[in-house]
Amino acid sequence: RSIAIIGGGASGTLLAINLAKFANLAQSQVEITVYEPRQQLGEGVAYSTTDAQHLLNVPAIGMSAFVELPTHFRDWAGADDGDFVERRRYGVYLRETLANTLRENKFATVRHSQHLVTDINPKNRIALTLQENSVAMHDAVVVATGNSAPVCPSFIKPHDRIIVDPWAPNALSNIKSGDRVACIGTGLTFVDVALSLVACGATVSAFSRHGLLPREHAKMSELPKPPKTFANSRSALRWLREQSDWRAAVNSLRPMTQSLWQSFDDGERRRFLRHAMRFWEIHRHRMAPRVAEQLNLLIVKGSVTVAPMRVASVRETSDTRLQLVDNFGAAT
């Protein structure tokens, strides 16, 4: 049986690892091809960073490649349960785990193809059209391409000094010591970018509609048991507020967030997106404690500032600087 995985970041590589493992246990022959243009599997956007300041946003005990072996990554990294390991190490872990899974595996092979897949044509077998117009046939295909690359917001005109994708290779390389950089958005991507830019001598001003930063992880605690269902988003939020440890409460909802969202009708979803989404995101997607400490120190020093602003446009000034303009016409 031939299986194609389109995308060789963490998800695609984890799938290849587990398919190979299960094929060996079932003694069933499988040929796996991972289509990934990058030179190495396991990195993708998230784990291709080379900056040691960028840490995993999940403690080591939650990053195992195997559900049945929850301490696998923790043991590999030589970490404690609650440690937040350098993110760049996770790609190495995935590649080593894949190699170890295949080392004595008589039933599975994994091949890394750097060809870009441009089309999928499902018939009796599935035909993949590759970038140079060759065709590869497979029995099954899994699309594991992750998030799409960022695009420039419609209210911003493209400019050679506007960086739309900070994770693109060398995206920040032209920023030098003494530069003042504005970031639109104050989520986890901003946090990583700010740490990297300040390290090279830049100062950073960040803006988002509410100026809210991700909350900080705390020491791990026992998870409460949530109800199987909630009547609506308000009842879910009410339950969260009633828990003594909101972090543990948010973590306990993780396995059921998809089913919870699907249980909401359209009106309930719109209300959640309008009133609660921004608060859910900063509590759900949190910073490692060390990262939060670094960021807070930079804010105290004035190297980083964060403020609420609804950015309406970006314009160039007479001295070739860029200004952010809010929806009232005020420039920053």
C-alpha positions, 0 to 999 in steps of 0.5 A: 500500500502506498501512502502520500503525506503532503507536508513534512512539518510536525504533523506530517512527520508525526503521521509518518512515524505512527503509520510506520510503527503501526505497519510494523505491529500489524506486519502490513507492508506500506510505502510512505512518501512525504512531500516536503520542499524543505531539506529536512522533515519535522521542522515546518514553520514552527520548528525551523527557528534557529533562535534559542529564545523561542521556546515550545508553548507546551510543557515537555510532558505534552509533546510526545510523538506517541500517545501511549508513551507520554514521557517519550519527548521529556526523556529524550530532551532530558527535561522535567514534566513542566519544562519548556524546551527550545523549539528548534530541538523539537524538529531534531526529536521528530527526525530522530524518532522517525529514524529510530522507528524505521531502523528495525522496521521490516514493513514500512519505508518512508521516503522524503520527496522535495517535489512540490505537489500542485494538484490532486486527482482522485480516481481508482488510485490518487494521482499527484501532479508535481511541480515539474508536471510529473505524476505520482500514484498513491493509494491514499493521500493525507494533506498535512500542510499546516496553516497557509502563509500570511497575506497582506491585509487588504487595508495595507498597501504592499511596501518593501519594508512591510514584512507580511511573513516573519517566518519566511527565510531571512525575513528579518535580516534587513532590520538592524540595531537602532531600527524602530519596528512596529508589529500589528498583532500581539499574539505569540508570533509577535512575542517571538519576533519581539525577542529576536528583534530586540536581541539585534538592537531594534526597538518594537512597538506592537498594536492590536485592537485591544492590546492584549498579550498572551497569558503565562503558563504556570506550574502544572496542576491536576485537571478538573473534569468538565461536563460532557456538554455545555448549553452554550458558550456562556455556560462554558465560560461560566464553568471556566470562571468557577474553577480555582485554576483557570489554566487547568480548566482551559487545558481540560477543555482541549480534547472537547473544543472541536465538539463544543464548537460544533454544538453551537448554532450560528448565532452562538458562534457569532456571539463567541467570535464577537465577544469572547474569542480574543479572551479565549485565545490569550488564555488558551495560547500561553507563553512559557514562563521564561518567555513571559519574564523576558518580555515583561523585562523588555517592556519595563526597559522600554525596548518593547511597547504594547498598545491598543489600536485599530490599524486602518492603513500604513503610509510613508512619511516625507523622511521615508519612515512608515506610520500606522494610521488608526480608524480616526486618522491619527498616526503613530 
